């Protein structure tokens, strides 16, 4: 037996699950693709984000809150093990609005979600004057913002590197430049190189790779790519105190600007039209950005389910095989390391993830 678990996918999601299983004494092998593989983990925005998640789905809000609440201890543990500081900051995040009408509409939705959560949804509304005190560089076109106190951000590439280091230090086998072609009876995992791995359980955490592999393992895997484009500026003195979903100042000083939502299939190219629109919106929020230099742009593909929520599913045709997929791998990294292994092991403390199964898409 090569391992207790084979994790298919070596991005943030797969490595977070692997790290949690290693913490429980499991023997883990991670199968990671080559450099040409589509990788959301290398292109994301780095938010640890609660607000707006769970509107119409309070169970998703609770899951995101649980992960955000675990992030502080999780980051501390990874720093102790690897010496790497993930630059986690969790002093709240802002949702900017350029009109009073837009702000009021979002507040109404947040109020409804807060009631569904029994009041556990800590946000406040900042009018233009209050926002100016919190964020002096925000411009006059911004009507106000919602400050959610559970939000924050982290260095996402440092997270990916740190998880890869941590799982190796804990004894995992990480096979890079490999891809899985099949998982057969007896949980024999066949790689494209011809190597065959044997294990007790398999976790499919391959992001968009699940579109092809998932149906072979008994999953519908109703996921699709969604492109997001990102810009980064030169390093700057401190301009922003808190992150938002469209602009944040990274720990090195640059301003990261996003986020587009484009339905273009597997096309991960950068386009001038979209990056220009993102830049214009960022300048509307922070006028000082009109004078700074852009140094890099990139695009990456999110992993989206039909309703945008994660999918946690155990195969009905291959016992011992589970699929884990989401577009919020950074936010949910702590939950995937701390709580998801209990679900995989069917432990008494397992979280109830039934509402995240593929059954919700059955018509």
C-alpha positions, 0 to 999 in steps of 0.5 A: 500500500503506497499511502492511506490517501492519494490526493489528486491535485497539488494546489491550495485545496489539495495541499490543505487537505493533505496537511490536515490528514497528515496532522491526523497521522495519515500517510499521504501521497499528493499527485501534482500536474506539470507547469503547464497545468491550469492552476487557480492557486497561482493566480488568485487574489489572496482574500480570506473573505466572508462577506457576500458569501452565503447570500441565499445560502446561510450554510455557506456563510457559516462554513466560510465563517468557521474557516475565517475564524480558524485562520489565525491559529492555522497561520501561526502553526504553519509559521512555526513549522516552516518559518514562513510568515503568510502575512495574514491580516484580519482587521476587516474588509471593505465592499465599496459602492459608487452609488447610494442605491447600490449600497442600500441594496447590498445592505438589505441583502446582508441584513437578511443573511444576518437574520438567518445567521441569528445575528452572527454576521458582524458588519457595519455601514460606512457613509462617505465621511466615516469611510474617509476617516478609515481610508483617507485615499478613497475618492469622492466618487465612492458613496460608502462601503460595508465593513465586514469584521471577519474579512482579511487577506494573506499572501497567496503564493506564500501560502501555496509554497508554505503548504508544499513545504509543510506537507513534505516536512510532515512526510508526504510524498509529492509527485510533481509533473504527473497526472492521473488517468484512472482510478480503478477497483481496489483504488489503484490510481494509474498515472500518465507515466504508467506508475500505479499507486495503491491506497485506502482512499482518494481525494479528487482536488484537481480543480478544473481537472475534475471536469474530465476525471470526475465522471470516471470516478462517479461524480457529475462534476458540474464545474466550469472555468471562469476567468479573472484578470488581475493587475499589480502596481509598482511598490508604494507607501501605505495607501490602503488599510484594509482589502476589498474584493476589487483592490488591496495593497499586498504585503510587498507594497504593490496594489493588486487590482481585480476582479473580472468574471468572464465566461470564456471557457479555458481561455486564460489570456489577458485582454486590454479591454478588461484590464482597462475597465479594472484600472478605471474602476480602481482609480474611481475608488482610489484616485491616487492610482491614476499616477502609478505604474502597472508592472504586471498583469495576469489572468487565471481561471476560477473553478465554479459550480452552477451556484458558486458554492463548494462541492463536497461529494463521496463517490457512489460507485467507487467507495473511498473516493471523494471530490473536493472543489471550490473557488475559494481555496484560500478562504477555505484553506483553514477549514479544509485542513482543520475540519474536512479530514473529519468528514473524509474519515466519517469521524464523530466530529465531522462537519455536516456538509450534506448541503454541499453535495452534488445532489443539490443540482438534481432536477 
